[in-house]
């Protein structure tokens, strides 16, 4: 590559300059018999080395490919980020719903435990009443006592 960018070689020493390169190319083309007159060259051709132009074109094409690859990767990352943000939002909503459901379950659990406690007290009271009724003799209308093991309703 003989461009201005790659002039420094051999441990940091400059090997050729643009003027030397141009002179060398003109000598080589004169030897080949394919020399171009200055009249044949356009103003742009006078300042541009063909090898440099090819190198720059190749570098530009390579850079464009790298940019396209980077853009494709960036677009994939953007899609992934949007998907993850959406999942995060859904997870946050799901977490909030789960939190509300857990709170409702805790509240209903508390209410149910209070109801069980109330029913337990009622059950104990009814058992005590049944026990008293079962053990205590009841007077009948005809003033006869019922055996203590027999209960009428």
Secondary structure, DSSP 8 states (H G I E B T S, - for coil): --SSTT-EETTTEE---HHHHHHHHHHHHHHHT----TTTS-HHHHH--HHHHHHHHHHHHHHHHHHHHHHHHHHHHHHHHHHHHHHHHHHHHHHHHHHHHHHHHHHHHHHHHHHHHHHHHHHHHHHHHHHHHHHS--B-TTS-B--TT----
